[in-house]
Amino acid sequence: MNRLAATNDLDALLHRLDPQASLAQRHIWLIDLFDWIRGDGSSPQLAGERVGQILDAVEARPEIHERLRAWWLVFGRTVDLTSWLAEHGIPSRGAFLSEVVERLHHRFLPGTPETTDASSLMRLALPRDSDAAWIQQLDIDVLGRIGKLASQDLVEGLPRWQHSVLDAITFCASQVVATGFSAELRAGMSGSLRESEPFHQLMPDLDALREELVRQPRDPETLQAAFLAFRNRLEACRAAANAVYTHLDDNGISVELVFKLRQLRARLVRIRDLLDCLLSEQHQRTMAQLVARLVLAGGERNSIRQLIANNSSLLAAKVVERSAEVGEHYITRDRAEYRGMLLSAAGGGFITGFTVLLKFGWLALALTAFWTGFGVGVLYALSFIVIQFTHATLATKQPAMTAPAMAAKLKDLDSAGAVESFVDEVANLVCSQVAAVLGNVFLVAPTALLLYLLLVWVFGIHAIDEHHAHETLHSLRLYGPLVPMAAATGVVLFASSLIAGWAENFFVLHRIDSAIRYNPRITRALGVARAQRWAGFLRTHVSGLAANISLGMMMGLVPVVTAFFGLPLEVPHVTLSTGQIAVAAATIGPEVLKSSLLWWSVAAIPMLGLLNVGVSFFCAFRVALRAHNVSGMDRARIRAAVRSRLCRRPMSFLLPE
C-alpha cells in the first residue's frame, strides 16, 4: 500500500487533480487514484465502496467536478484508448518468436507513465488480477454515474468512449481480414470455403453497421438488420478458421500457424465483446465486464509460459497421438505376447552387449572431452538404430511411447467399466516393462562378459584396466549420486520421444516424403523407383530414427556439456550400466566377489530400471493427460482404482493373467 492509501487522504488526492499538468504527472495521478481505490487489494467490496466515495466527493464539489471533466477531455484526446480496447491481451506480433521477444521486453523493462499508449499505462495503473474483481463488483448505480462523467466528451455525435469502441472494432476486423487473406490460412481452407469468401465482405458489413450506429436519429430495425448481418459474417469467419484445424490434423502442426489462428479467434471474440458494449441495454455493465477481462488478459499477455503452452498444445496433442499409435505395439496382454517381449528384449540386450565393449574401446583412445562424448553418442545412436531395424526392444525407450497410448484410453471415462478397463491396461503395461527390463538385463551381462573374455583370450586385449574398472563400479554404486542421475536419464528418454514426435510432424508438415518422391532433381539423382522407396522408408521410420539418434547423442554429450559448467552429471542407462558392471567385474577378477562395491553396483540395477522407466513414463503420461484434457477428478479416480488393484491382485502387475 502506497503513501496515499496508508493515510487514506482522499482530499489530498483530489487536490492534486490538475488537467493542465504534464502528461507524466496526469498519469501518475491516475496511478495513485487506482492505488487508493485498491488499498491493500484484499477486499474488492471495500474498493467498490471507495469508488463511490470518490464520486460523492466529486459531485459535492463543483470545482473538482469541472477539473475532473477537463482532465477526462485531455486524457481522451491524448491517450489512444482504441489500441487498448482492440489489442490488450491479444498477441500483437505477427509471428510467434516476435511475440516472445515482446513479452520479455514487457516483463523485464520498467514501464513509464509518460506514454500515450493506453495499454502501457493500464499495465501500470491496473497491474493486479485482483483489480478485475472490484471492477466487476461495481453496482449499476456507480457505473451509471461513471458513465455520465465519461459521456460529456462527444465525437461525431457519440461519446468519445463509444467512438473509441467503434474504432477498436474496425481495427480488430481489419486484422481478422488480413489474417484471413494470408497464404497459410487459405492453404488450409477447403475449396468450398475459399469460394464462399467469408473474409471478403467483413469490412463492408462493418461499414454498414457503423453508419447505422452513427446515424441520428437511429432506426432500430435497420440497426438490428445491420448488426445481424455483421454477426453472421463473423460466424462465417470463425467457421473458416476452425476448418483450418482439420487441415492441421491431416497435414502436420505449425506453431506459427496455430499462433495466427489463435490471434484470429481472439480478435473475433473481442469484436463480439465490443459490440455488446455498444448495443447492450446495460452498456455500462458490459463495459465494466470488458475492462475486467482486459485486466486479467493483461496478466496472461505478459506470461511467456502461457504463450508457449497455448500455442504448443496442438503440437503436443499431435506428438501424443502419433506416439500412441507406436506405443500400442509395446503393450503385452497375454502370456504369448509376454514371451515375445522377453525374446525381443533379449535381442536388445545382446546388441547392447556389443555396444558396451565398443564404448570402452572408444574411451581407451583418450580423446578430448567433446570428441569422447560425441563418439559415444554416435555409437549409442547406431546401436539403437540397429535395435530398431532388427525389431529388438530397448526397455527404457518404451515408456515415452506407451504413456500416450495409455492416456488415449482416457477419452471416455464416463462409460461403464472404463476405469477398470484402464487399470487392466496399466497392469499389462507394467508387465510389459518388467519383461523388457528383464530381457535386456539378463542377456546384456553375459554377452558383454563373453565378448570381454573372447578379446582377452584371442587378442590379449583388456577393454579397460583395473583402475578404470574400479572407477566404473564406483560411479554405479547405489549409495552415490546415481539415483538423481537415473531420474535425469528418464527425462532424457522422454525428451527423445518429444524430438521424435516433432521430427515426424515436421516431416509431414513440409511434405518431405512428397518432395523426395517427385522433386525433379531428386528423381534424376536417385531414379524414380529408388526415390519412391526412400520416400516410403523415411515416412515409416523418421520418428524412430529421430528418437534413436537424439537419445544416443544426448546420452553421449549431456555429460560433456554439464561438466563444462562444473556439474558432473552422467546419464546412466539400466541396460548399458549392467553390461559395464559385468565387464568391470571381469577385469578386476574373482576377488571382486568379496568387494561390497560390486554388490552395491548390482543392487543399483533395479533402481536404475525403476527410475529410467518410471520418470520417462511419468513425464510422457503428464503431457498426454493434458493433451486429452483429463480432469483432476478423473485422475483421482484412476489413482484410487490402481491402488485397489495393487492390494487385491499384486501379481497381475508382474505376470499377465
N, C-alpha and C positions, 0 to 999 in steps of 0.2 A: 504494500500500500504506500503511495507516494505522500508528499507533504500535504497536498490539498485534502486527500481522503483522510489522512491522520487527524487533521484539525477540523474536518467537516465544515470548512468555511465556504459555504455557497456564495455568500455576499462578495467575498474577495474574488472568487472565480468570475462572477458576473461583472464585477467592477473592471476586470481585465479585458472584457469583450471590446474589441476595437476593430471595426471594419476597415479602417484606414491603415492598420498595421501592415508590416511587410508580410510577404507570402509565408515565410517560415514561422513568424510569430502567430499569424492567424491559425496555422495548422497545429502549432504547439498548444494553443488554447483549446483546439478541438480534442487533441490527445488528452489533455488534462481534464477536459469535461467528461470524457468517457472513463478516465481513471476514477474520477469522483463518483460517477454513477456505479461503476463496478464494485468499488470498495475492495474488500479482500477476495471477492469472487466466490464466496461460499454460499450466498443467498440470492438466487435470481429474483425472488419476491421483493427483497429489500431494494435491489437495483431498480425494479419496476416502480417502486414507490418513490425513489429518488428522481426518476424521470418526471413523475407527477409534481414533485416539489419544484423542480426547475420550471415547469410550465406555469405553476401557480405564481412563482416569483416573477416570471417574465410578464405574465398577463396583468399582474398587480402594479407593475411599474412601467408606464408608457415609454419612458426614455430608454429603458432596457429593451422593451419590445421593438422600438424603432431601430435601435442599434443591431439587434439580432436579425431583423428583417434586412437591413443594409448588408450585414455580414453574409447572409444567405445569398443575396443578389451577387455579391462579389465572388463568393465561393462557386456558385453555379456557372459564372462566366469565365472563371479561371481554371477550374478543375474539370477534367474530362471524365464525367460520370459514365459516358457511353461505353468506354473500354472496360470499366469495372463491371457494369451490368452484363456486357456481352462476353467477356473473356475470363473474368476472375474465376479460378477453379478449373478452367479448361486448359489443357496443354496448348500453348500458343505457337510453338515452333512447328515447322512442317516436317521435322524428322526426329526420330527417337533420341539419337545421340545429342542433337542440339538442345532438346528439352532437358536432358540430364545435366548438361553444362549450365543451362539457365537456372535449374533448381539448386545446383551447387552455389551459384552466384547469390541467390536469394538467402541460402542458409548461412553462408559464411561471411558475406559482406554486409556491414550495417546499412540500414536504410536512413534516408534523410527526410525530414518534414518539408524541406524546400523542394517541392515537386508539384507538378500539375497533373500527375498520373494518379487517378483515384485508387487504383489497385495497390500501388506502393504506399499511399497514405493510409488506406484502410488496414494494411498489414501492421502499421504502427499503432493505429487508433483502436483496432479490434483484434488484438493478436491471439486471444484465447478462445478455445472452443466453448468455454462457459459463457462467453458473450452471446452466443446463439440462444442460450436458454432464456436469458432475461428479455431478449428481443422478442422471442416467440410468445412470452407470457404477458406482454403489454396488452392491457384491456382495450376494447374498441373505442372507449371514450378518449383515452390518452392518444391512441393512434389518430383519431379524428382531429384532435387539437394540433398534433404534429402536422397532419396533412393540411390543415388550414393555414399554418405558417408557411409550408412549402409551396402552396398553390398561388401565392401572391406574385410570383415571377412568371410572366406569360411569354410564350414564344409561338407565333403564328396562331394565336387564339387558344393555345393549350398551355397548362402549367409546364414549366421547364422540365420537371421530372418526367412528365408524360412524353414530352418531346425527346428526352434522352432515352426513354424506354423504346420509343419507335425507332430511333437511330440504332439502338442496340440490336433490335430485331433485324433491321436492314443489314447491319454488319454481320450478324450470325448467318443470315440467309445467303449473303454473298460468299461467305466462306464455305457453306454447305455446297453451293453450286460449283465453286472452284474445285472442291474435293471430288464432287460427283463427276466432273469432267476429266479428272486425272486418268492417265492411261492405265494405271494399276487397277483402279476400280472398274473401269469399263471392260478390261480384260476378264474380270471375274464375274461380270453380269452375263446372263443368258441372252441370246439374240432377241427374244421377245421383249425382255426388259429394256434393252438398248433402244429398240424400235418404239417403245412406249414413251421414251424421252421424259422420265419423271422429273429431271432436274431443269429441263429447258424452260418450263412455264412457272417456276417458283417465284422468280423476281417479278414478272408481270402480275401474278396473283397478289403478291405483296404490295405492289404499287396501287392496285385497285383497292385493297383493304386500307392502305394509308390515306387515300383520297377520301374514303368514307369516314375515317376517323377524324380527319381534319375538317370535313365539311360542316358548316354551321348554317342552319340547324341540321342535326343528324337525322337521317331516315333510318329508323330501326330495322325495317325489313331489308333494305338494301345493304345495310351494315352486316346484318346476320348472314345474308347470302354471300357476301364477300369473305366473311370470316370462315364459313363452311368450306368455300372453295379453296381457301388458303390452307385450312387444316387438312383437307383431303389430299392436297398436294404434298404436304409434309408427311403424311402417312405413306404416300407412294414412294417418297424418297427413303423413308425408313425401311420399307419393304425391300427396296432395291439394295440398300446397304446390307440387310440381313441375308439376302441371296448370295452375296459375296462370300459369306462364311461357309456356305455349302461348297463353293468353289475351292476354298482353302482346305476343307476336309479331304477333297479328292486330289488336290494338286500340291499339297505342302503348305506350311505356315511361314509367312514372312512377318517378323516382328514389326518392321516398318509399316507394312500394310495394315496390320492389326491396329497399330497406333493411329493411323489415319482413320480407320473405321470407328475407333472409339472416340476420336475427336468429332467426327461427323455426328455420331449418335448423341454425344453430349450436347452439341450445339442444337440439335433438333429438340432435345428436352428443354434446353434453356429458352428456345423460342416459344415453346408452349407455356413455360412459366411466365415469361414476359407478357405474352398475350393475356394471361389471366389477370396480370396487374392492371391492364388497360380496360378489360371488358367485364371483369367480375363486379357484381353488385357491391361487394365489400372489398374494394380495391386496396384500402389501407391495410386490411388484414393480410391479403395475398402479397402485398409489397413487403410487409414485415416478415412474412414467412420466407420470401425470396432472399431478403437481406440476411436472415439467419442461416439459410442454406449457403449463401456466399461466404459467410464467416467460417462455416465448417469446411467448405470446399477449399478455402484458402489454406487451411492446415494440411489437407491432403495434397494440395497443389505443390507444397514445398517438400513433400515426402518423396525421396528418391526410391526408397524401398517400395512404396505403394505404386509408383510408376512402373518399376520393373516387374512387380508382382502382377499388376493388371495386364500389362502388355505381353508378358511371357506365359500367362495362364493357358492360352490356347496351344502354344508350343509345348508346354509341359503336358497338356492333355494328349497331344498327338504323340509325343515321346512315350507316354504311358501306354497309349493304345497300341503302338507298334511293338513295344516291349512285351505287352500282354500276349500278343499273338505268338511270339517266340517262347515266352515263359510257360505256356501250356505244355510244351514238349518236355519240360523238366520235372513235371509232377507225376509221380507214380501212384497208381490207385489199386494195384493188386500185386500178388506175390511174383507173377511173371515179369511185370514191369519193374518191380523192385530188384529182381535178379539181373534184369537188363541194365539197370542203372549201376549196379555193382560192377558188372563187366565193363561198361563204358568208362566208369571212373577208374577202374584198374588200368585201362588203356591210357588214361590221362596221367596216372601215377607213373606208369612205365616210361612215357615220353619225358615226364618231368625229371626222372632219374638221370637221363642223359643231360638235361639242362643243368642240373646241379654240378656235374663234372665239368661241363663246358664253362660254367661260370667260374669255378675255381681255376681253370686254366687261363681264363681271361684276366682274373685278378693277379695271377702269377706274373703277368707281364709288367706289373708295377708302373702303369702309365699315370699321367696326371689325373687329378680327381675327376675333371669333366669327362675325359675320354674313357676313363674307367666306368663311370656311371652311364655314359652314352652307349658303350659297348654292351654292358649288362642289360640295358634297356632294349637294345636291338635283339640280343639273344633271347630275352624273355618274350618279346613280341613274336619272333619267329617260332619259338616253342609253342606259344598259344595258338598261332595260326595253324601249325601242324596238327595240334589237338582238334582245332575246328574242322579241318578238312579230312581228318581220319574219323570224324564222328565220335571221338572220345569226349570225356567230360572232365572239366576242371571245377571242383566243387564250389569254390568261392565265387565263380562267375555266375552261378545260378541265382542267388537271392535277388539281385537287382532286376532280373528278368521275371522271376516268379512272383515277386511282390505286386507288380501291376496286374498280372493275371489273377491274383487273389482279389485285389481291390475291385477288379471289373465285375466280380460276382456280388458286389455290394450295391449294385444299382437299384435293386428292388428288395429291400429288407422287410417290406410290409407283407409280402406274400407268406403263406403258411409254410413253416419249416425252413424259411430262408436262412435264419441264423444257425440252426442246427446243421443245415447243409454246408454252410460256410465253415463251421467248426470241423466238419469231416474233411474239408479241403485243407484246413490248417494242419490236421493230423497227417494227411497224405503228404503235404509239403515237408513237414518235419522229417517224416520217414525218408523222403527223397534226399534231403540234405544229409541225414545220417548215412545213408547208403553211399552218397557221393564222397563224403569225407572219408569214410572207412575204405572205400575202394581206392582212393588216392593214396592215403597214408600207408595202407598195408602193402602196396606194391612199390611206392617210390623208395622206401627204405631198402628193401632187398635189391632193387635194381641199381640204385646208386652204390650200394656196398659191393655188389658183384662187379660192376664196372671199375670201381676203385681197385679191387683185388686183381682184376684182369690187367689193368695198367701196370700194377706193381710186378705181377708175375711175368708178363710178356716183355714189357719195356723197361722195367725197373724204375718207373716214374711214380712219385708220390704227388697226388693232386695238391696237397698242402703240407707244410711242415708241422711239427708238433706244437710249436709256439702258436701258429695261427689256428690250429685245431682247438687249443685251449681257449683262445680268444672267441672262436665261433661258439663253443659251448657256453662261455661266459655271457655272450651277448644274447643268448636264447634261454637263459635261466628264468624260472618263473618269478622269483622274488626281485628281479631288477625292474627296469623301466619298460619291460616287454608288454605289460598289459595296456598302457595307453597307446603304445606304438601299434599293437594289434588292432585296437579300436580305430586308429588313424588309417590303417590299411583298409578297414571296412569302408571308410569314407572314400578312399581312392578307388576301391572297387565300384562303389556307387557312382562316382564321378565318371568312370569309364563307360557306364551304361548310359549316362546323360549324353556323353560325347557321341556314343553310337546312335542314339535317337536323333540327335541334332544332325549328324552326318547323313543319315537316311532321309531326314526331312529336307536337307539342303539338296541332296541328290534328286529328290522328286520335284522340289520347288523349281529348280533350274533346268529340269528335264534333261539331265546329263545323259541318261540312257538313250533318249531320242537323238541327242546330238552325236553320240558315238555311232548310232545305227545309221544315221542319214547324212551327217555332215560330209560334203564332197571331199574335203582334204583328208578326213579320217578314212573314208571308204577307199580313197585312192591309195593311201599308205597301207592299210590293213587288208583291203579286199572286202567285198560286200559280205561274204559268208563269215569271215573272221570278225568283222565289226559287229555283226548280229550276235555272234557268240559272246564277244566281250561285253556288249551291252547287257545281254541277259545274265551273264555271270556277275557283273558288278551290281546289277539291280538286286540280285538274290543275296549277295554276300557283303554288300557295302557296310551294313550295320555290324556284322561280326568282325570284319576287318578293322573297322574303326575302333570297336571295343578292344580287340586284342592288341592292336598297335598302341593305342593310347594307354592301356593298362600297363603294357610292358615298358613303355618309355617313362611313365610316371614312377613305376617301381624302381627303375634304374636311376632316374635323375632327381627325384624328390630328396633322397639323402644328400646328394651333392649340393643342391640349391639351399637346403636348410642348413647344411654345415657351413656354407658361405656366410650365413647370418649368425653363426655360433650356436645353432640348435642341432644337436646330434640326433636327428630323427631318422630311424630306419623304417622300412616297410616290410615287416615280417609276414610271410605268407605261409599258411599251415603246411601245404604240400612241399614247397621248396625248403622250408625250415626243417621238416622231418628228414628229407634227404641230406641236408647239410649236417644234421646231428649224427646220422649214420656214418657219413664219411669222416667226420671229425673223430668219432669214437674209434673207428677202424685205424685211423692214423696214430692215435695215442697208444693203442694196443690193449691187450686183455686187462691190464691193471686199471683201465678206466672204469671197469665194472665196480671197482671198490670206491670210486670217487662219487661224492654226493653231487658234484657239479653235473655229471651225466644224468642222474635221476631227477634233478631239478629241471634239466632241459627236457627230459622225456615228459615230466609232469606238465610242462608248459604246452605240449601239443594239443591236448583237449581245450585248454583256454584259448589258444590261438585259433582253433577251428570255430569255437563258440563266438569269439569276438569278430573274426573276419566275416563269418556268415551273418551273425546277429545284427551288427551295426549296419552292414550293407543292406540287409533286408529292411531294417527299421527305417533307414533314410528313404529307400525306394517306396516303402509302403506309405510313409507320411505324404510323399509327393502324390502318390496315386490316390490317397484318400481326398486330398484337396482337389485333385483334378476331377474326381467323381462327386464332389460336394457332399461327402458323408458327414452327417451332423454329429455333434458331441454326444447326444443322447444315444444314437445308434452305436457309436464307438463303445460307450459304457456297456450296452447290451452284449456286444461281441466279447469284451473282456470278461464279463461275468460268465458267459457260456463257455469260453475256453478254460477258465479256472474250474468250472464244474466238470468238464471232460477230463481235466488232469487228475482230479480227485477220484472220479469214478472209473476211468479206464486209462491209466497212465501208459500202459504198454502199446496203446494204439498210436502213440507218438514215436515209437521205435520200430515197430513192425506193422506192415499193412494187415488189416483184418480180413 
